[in-house]
Amino acid sequence: MKTSAVFYHAGCPVCVEAEHQVAEALDPTRYDVEIVHLGEQKGRIEAAEAAGVKSVPAIVIGGAPFHINFGAPMSALKG
């Protein structure tokens, strides 16, 4: 059974580079990775916050949030 991994970002250069690194690093036989661009999918912000995401880029693996770098706070994506 694969572990769920959701990568949240806002499309900034830091986020895009982190997305590429995540895509290369996570073994697709072990992880079911979903990429969510919160700048384009604002309807997913609430779910990201509920999962513990405080800033982007961040990845939630198996329900645990991991903040990769401070690119933008979640509040900046709501405006």
N, C-alpha and C positions, 0 to 999 in steps of 0.2 A: 504494500500500500504506500502510495506517495504522500509526502508531507506537503501541505499547502504553504506556498510562499507568495505574498502579495507585495510587490514593489510599488511604492507611492512616490510620485514626483510631480514637479510643476513645469518641467520643460526647460529650465535654465541650463546653462552649460555644465554646471556641477552635477545636476540631476541626470543629464543625458550621459555623461561619462560614467557616473555610478551605475546607470542602467546597463551600459555595455559591460562593465566589470561584473555585475551580478549575473547577467546572461551567460557570460563565459565561465563563471565560478561555480554555479550550482549545477550539479549533475542532473540532467533531465530524467534519468531513470529513478532518481530518488525524490525529486521535487517537482511539484506541479506549480509552475511560476505564472503569475498573472501580473501584467504591467498596467498600472493605473495612472494616467496623466490627469492629475486633479485640476489643472488649468482648463482642460477640455471636458472633464467629467465631474463637474461640481456636485452632482448628486451623490457622489461617493465620499465626500468630505466627512459627513456624519459617521459613516462606517469606519473610516480611517481613524477618526478621533476615538470612537468606541473601542477600537483595537489598541489604543494607547499611543497613536502617532501624535507627536507634539510639533514636529517640523519635518520638512522634506529636504532631501531624499531620505526615505526610511523604508525598511523592509520588515514585514511581519511574517515570521516563520513559525508555523505550528502554534499560532496564537500569541507569540512573544514579539513585541516590537523592538527593532534595532535601528537606532538613528545613525546614519552613515556620516553625515556632515551637516552643519547647520546652513542650509540654503535659504529657507524661508519658513517663518512660523505659520502654523495653520490659519491663524487669524488673517494673514495677508492674502490667503486664497479665497476668503469669503467675500471680499469686496468687489 
